């Protein structure tokens, strides 16, 4: 059974995220320097522009890079930096084709521990430590992917009842709580820099 995802805050985009591991993985990749809803609606926009109702890693990886960049640049753009993000999406899809035969769920299907899954996520192009931990928490909290020690491997993002990241968003109320947390972290960072 697929979860009901509310990361894009747009029904059609959230429906795709709920049923497509590739869509949610690419949404996580796009989730930088833009509002979260914009990032997570990106996979739906890409699918529409490709003329399909789902995403296919092999199709995206094989797409002409200039033409794919143009797809992401069309108004409204998929990201603030559509050209560079088009490259990242294609790099991620090529990695998935090379390492997992294009099957995103193979990343977590046979892992036994949270640390093993975290290592696999950190190996993905465009996924550093923090993004990998957030995605691990998202998998555990909303997709039921819970290998032994997943919460510990996800760090603070895995904490039950927290409102730190995309992993914790299940609707408008939790989105507001995550936004408030992020604003508080920005204020604290600015205060530390001034001190």
Secondary structure per residue as TSV (DSSP state, phi and psi in degrees):
chain	resnum	aa	ss	phi	psi
A	1	X	-	360.0	133.3
A	2	X	-	-82.5	145.6
A	3	X	-	-74.3	168.1
A	4	X	-	-103.2	108.7
A	5	X	-	-95.3	144.5
A	6	X	-	-130.3	35.3
A	7	X	S	-80.4	-33.9
A	8	X	S	-85.1	-18.8
A	9	X	S	58.2	32.7
A	10	X	S	-142.2	118.7
A	11	X	H	-51.2	-47.6
A	12	X	H	-66.9	-42.1
A	13	X	H	-67.5	-41.3
A	14	X	H	-66.7	-34.0
A	15	X	H	-63.6	-41.7
A	16	X	H	-64.0	-44.7
A	17	X	H	-60.0	-36.6
A	18	X	H	-66.7	-30.4
A	19	X	H	-111.0	-8.8
A	20	X	-	-121.4	107.5
A	21	X	H	-58.5	-34.8
A	22	X	H	-66.2	-38.4
A	23	X	H	-64.2	-46.7
A	24	X	H	-68.8	-34.4
A	25	X	H	-65.3	-42.4
A	26	X	H	-69.8	-33.8
A	27	X	H	-59.9	-42.1
A	28	X	H	-64.2	-40.4
A	29	X	H	-60.2	-43.1
A	30	X	H	-74.1	-12.8
A	31	X	-	-78.1	73.9
A	32	X	S	-158.9	133.3
A	33	X	S	61.7	17.6
A	34	X	S	-142.7	159.3
A	35	X	-	-57.6	143.1
A	36	X	H	-54.2	-42.5
A	37	X	H	-61.8	-37.2
A	38	X	H	-64.1	-46.3
A	39	X	H	-60.6	-48.2
A	40	X	H	-78.3	-11.8
A	41	X	H	-87.3	-11.7
A	42	X	H	-56.0	-46.7
A	43	X	H	-59.0	-37.0
A	44	X	H	-65.7	-42.8
A	45	X	H	-61.9	-43.1
A	46	X	H	-61.6	-46.8
A	47	X	H	-58.6	-44.5
A	48	X	H	-59.4	-44.8
A	49	X	H	-71.4	-23.4
A	50	X	H	-83.6	-7.3
A	51	X	T	75.4	33.1
A	52	X	-	-135.3	164.1
A	53	X	S	-101.7	8.5
A	54	X	S	-149.4	171.9
A	55	X	-	-109.5	145.8
A	56	X	-	-128.1	120.7
A	57	X	H	-59.2	-42.7
A	58	X	H	-64.6	-41.0
A	59	X	H	-62.9	-45.1
A	60	X	H	-67.6	-42.8
A	61	X	H	-61.7	-36.9
A	62	X	H	-84.8	-9.4
A	63	X	S	-65.0	143.2
A	64	X	-	-56.0	123.8
A	65	X	H	-57.0	-40.8
A	66	X	H	-67.7	-41.5
A	67	X	H	-66.8	-37.6
A	68	X	H	-67.1	-40.4
A	69	X	H	-60.8	-39.8
A	70	X	H	-63.9	-38.0
A	71	X	H	-58.5	-41.7
A	72	X	H	-76.6	-24.3
A	73	X	H	-81.6	-22.3
A	74	X	S	-50.8	148.7
A	75	X	S	-78.4	134.9
A	76	X	S	-74.3	139.7
A	77	X	-	-63.0	149.0
A	78	X	S	-71.4	-24.9
A	79	X	S	-154.7	161.7
A	80	X	T	-60.4	-33.0
A	81	X	T	-119.3	71.7
A	82	X	H	-63.8	-34.5
A	83	X	H	-65.3	-51.2
A	84	X	H	-68.8	-34.2
A	85	X	H	-72.5	-29.7
A	86	X	H	-61.2	-42.6
A	87	X	H	-62.0	-43.0
A	88	X	H	-65.8	-41.6
A	89	X	H	-61.6	-44.2
A	90	X	H	-67.1	-37.6
A	91	X	H	-63.2	-43.4
A	92	X	H	-62.3	-46.1
A	93	X	H	-64.2	-38.9
A	94	X	H	-64.1	-41.3
A	95	X	H	-60.7	-43.3
A	96	X	H	-63.0	-38.6
A	97	X	H	-66.1	-46.1
A	98	X	H	-67.9	-41.9
A	99	X	H	-95.4	-28.5
A	100	X	H	-131.9	19.8
A	101	X	T	52.8	30.8
A	102	X	T	78.4	3.1
A	103	X	-	-96.1	98.2
A	104	X	T	-58.8	-41.3
A	105	X	T	-65.9	-14.5
A	106	X	H	-65.5	-20.3
A	107	X	H	-58.6	-40.4
A	108	X	H	-112.9	-8.9
A	109	X	H	-56.2	-44.4
A	110	X	T	-110.9	14.1
A	111	X	-	-75.0	148.1
A	112	X	-	-104.3	-24.9
A	113	X	B	-132.0	158.3
A	114	X	H	-62.4	-36.8
A	115	X	H	-63.1	-40.1
A	116	X	H	-64.3	-43.1
A	117	X	H	-66.4	-41.3
A	118	X	H	-59.7	-42.8
A	119	X	H	-61.7	-40.9
A	120	X	H	-65.0	-39.9
A	121	X	H	-68.0	-40.1
A	122	X	H	-66.0	-23.3
A	123	X	T	-77.1	-14.5
A	124	X	S	-68.7	137.8
A	125	X	T	-57.8	132.0
A	126	X	T	86.4	0.5
A	127	X	-	-112.5	106.6
A	128	X	-	-88.5	-170.3
A	129	X	H	-56.9	-51.2
A	130	X	H	-65.8	-47.2
A	131	X	H	-62.3	-39.7
A	132	X	H	-63.9	-40.9
A	133	X	H	-68.1	-40.7
A	134	X	H	-62.9	-44.0
A	135	X	H	-67.0	-37.5
A	136	X	H	-60.6	-43.6
A	137	X	H	-64.0	-40.1
A	138	X	H	-61.7	-44.2
A	139	X	H	-60.7	-44.3
A	140	X	H	-70.4	-45.5
A	141	X	H	-75.6	-36.5
A	142	X	H	-116.1	-19.6
A	143	X	S	-111.0	-0.9
A	144	X	-	71.7	17.9
A	145	X	-	-89.2	102.7
A	146	X	-	-134.6	69.0
A	147	X	-	-66.1	162.0
A	148	X	B	-53.3	128.2
A	149	X	T	78.3	18.9
A	150	X	H	-64.3	-39.7
A	151	X	H	-63.0	-43.7
A	152	X	H	-63.3	-42.0
A	153	X	H	-64.7	-32.6
A	154	X	T	-79.3	-6.6
A	155	X	G	64.7	-144.5
A	156	X	G	-59.4	-27.7
A	157	X	G	-67.7	-21.9
A	158	X	G	-86.2	-8.8
A	159	X	-	-60.3	134.7
A	160	X	T	-70.3	137.4
A	161	X	T	78.9	7.5
A	162	X	-	-87.0	161.2
A	163	X	-	-133.9	69.3
A	164	X	S	-107.9	-26.4
A	165	X	S	-155.2	-176.0
A	166	X	G	-55.2	-27.9
A	167	X	G	-61.5	-23.0
A	168	X	G	-100.9	0.8
A	169	X	-	-92.0	117.8
A	170	X	S	-123.5	3.3
A	171	X	S	169.5	-175.8
A	172	X	H	-59.4	-37.0
A	173	X	H	-66.6	-46.5
A	174	X	H	-70.1	-31.7
A	175	X	H	-60.3	-44.7
A	176	X	H	-61.6	-38.9
A	177	X	H	-67.2	-40.5
A	178	X	H	-65.3	-42.3
A	179	X	H	-60.3	-43.4
A	180	X	H	-62.6	-41.7
A	181	X	H	-61.5	-46.3
A	182	X	H	-64.0	-39.3
A	183	X	H	-62.8	-41.1
A	184	X	H	-63.3	-40.3
A	185	X	H	-64.6	-39.2
A	186	X	H	-64.6	-43.1
A	187	X	H	-61.9	-42.9
A	188	X	H	-63.9	-40.2
A	189	X	H	-64.7	-43.9
A	190	X	H	-63.1	-41.9
A	191	X	H	-63.8	-39.7
A	192	X	H	-64.4	-38.2
A	193	X	H	-68.1	-33.0
A	194	X	H	-75.3	-29.1
A	195	X	-	-71.1	360.0
